[in-house]
Amino acid sequence: MTFTSAIMWLPSRFSFKFSVSALRRGVPPSYPHVVRRGGCNTAAFMPEAAGFEGVSGRAALQEFSVSNSEDFWAAVARHRLSWMQPFHTVQDCDLSRGRIKWFQGGMLNVSVNCLDRQVHIRPERVALIWERDERGSEVRYTYRELLEMTCRVGNLLKRHGVRKGDCVTIYMPTCPLAVASMLACARIGAAHNVVFAGFSADALAERIRDAQSSIVITMNQGVRGGKVTELKKTVDTAVQSCPTVRHVFVAMRTETLVPMTDRDVLMDEEMLKEDVVCEPAAMNSEDVLFLLYTSGSTGKPKGLVHTQAGYLLYAALTQRYVFSYHDGDVFGCVADIGWITGHSYIVYGPLANGATTVLFESTPVYPDPGRYWETVERLKINQFYGAPTAIRLLLKYGDQWVNKYDRSSLKTLGSVGEPINTEAWEWYHRVVGEGRCPVVDTWWQTETGGICIAPKPSEPDEEIVPGMAMRPFFGIKPVLMDTEGKVLTANNTSGALCIAQPWPGMARTIHNNHERFIETYCQPYPGYFFTGDGAYRSPKGYYQITGRLDDVINVSGHRIGTAEIEDVVNQCSAVAESAVIGYSHDIKGQGIYAFVVLKKNMKIKEEDLYKQLNSVVSEKIAKYACPDFILLVKRLPKTRSGKIMRRVLRKVVESDLDSLGDLSTLDDPAAVQEIIEGHSKISMK
Ligand code: WTA
């Protein structure tokens, strides 16, 4: 078999056949003329607000968006999305029953909103800048080229039997073809399931099976930080246990040939045979756009479901207002498309707003710790959005790596995925942003679809407090709950963070498990959406996230359930049981600490056991889920009913022995003493 290498990785210069019918149905020639009636600068800030009687200023707009939620979202949805058929009902939601429906009756196509309408106005605007791992070799794709590529993939999927309602799994790093694949699914009405390309074959297989995909899209190899990963090989292993998979599309990122079977399709070659026009499917607002698996507090990852109109609208509105994005800006979100941040702020939000969005394939330290800032200078990035873990790492390398490069293009700096400590926040603000760029610490989740709490939008002169997400976004009404489930109304208080009313961006269900969706998010505080996080509300009413309330830990911004790791550790033949906790780690935010009890009479060298445990965790989940510390113990602290007391383990690891609490309820209080002694021999440095 012959290989044509990397054809689709360079923009083709094919003449563009315009999909006129799609445009006629989908795209108004320009936004409707807005009559100014509201507050004077409010309408300039948000044109729709001109129709909101008596609303002046951003705080008033937020207030209006919550108290007149339907009016607010109806106006925004009409104004910012292109509909094939208008919606007749703004919302039909009942949080207590887990029923969430927005913009019913409306029909649209997400790829038309992200591509065709830009092509109609500015076909030659750059949609994607692919910042390849090899520094200085970036590739630009215009909106016209991205639409063309998307149509070809859409037609290829159709030719291989993908129909409306099917789900396609995408196992690719951040790259243009991954974006085109996501949009191609949206174009033909299929759902996508992007699986982070760092996941193991087992983790991938579990997600393919749950999504029942017949097609998997991957690459021969991935390239990141100068290292090659064998993506196709991982897919080959995964699909052995996935009977639903009929074809694997393989794109070429490197020149290396990989073994191909009859099941495999050479994507670059086959795409060239396809037409550059692909009629967009008319989708209902509540049809599924994608599944995205994330960790919860049980062993099984949950496939959160996002739908078409509400998700797209929310991603677009937050991208525009939290980051003060303006037409023509270059938006640089350096996340991976395998996570929700990549979905909302690399792909859907920026493209729906006609932005130029950066696809960052590399790492913050490759080939040196100046990589981000050199990229900012070369690509003239205006908004930079990254993770605290990377900021903490770069801070340690010193200011010279930042100062070497011109960052005058930067206007807003964003942070996401985990709490950002004050030191990192201040360095980001003072050194990276030269004290002139607002830093927005954005709180949200896979479940929320887009940013829910962030310092912006706010009036230009309003304060931003380091390390605080601060202000709810439009349409978001956060509440704090006490342990009895009562709403805490006072300020300067902490509680469980819930959201009191539905918003268009929220997840609708868990794929194939609506019961679990209701149990996890709707039942803990009936009538409210429970986030799983705790928060503090300051005397001035600002929110600060204090961390997870469940058994989910956050390693370098990656969510992982302790139960998921325990399930895998317990599969080792030598292990009787285990308990995994997160502890505070200066770079990763949280590290993983595993307490392991061996089976009776088990003789195994500690070293061998550690090796075995690490390899099984990276084989079954991913490398980032490997424990940093493993402590062999004789028994675990348990209640009399057999529940492992992880709280006690956390206190021991935090050396907070004074607040171990009442141990008399433990089955065997002496177990704690043993653990304290064992832990004292471990150096956590
Ligand atoms: C945590 C990532 C503190 C939080 C977008 C949440 C944060 C989980 C912040 C979601 C923040 C996210 N400050 N904690 N600014 N942003 N988190 O689903 O615990 O990967 O519940 O979504 O990350 O992680 P997920």
Residues whose N, C-alpha, C, O or C-beta is under 5 A from the ligand:
A	BS01	WTA	S415 V416 G417 E418 P419 D441 T442 W443 W444 Q445 T446 E447 T531 D533 I545 R548 G557 R559
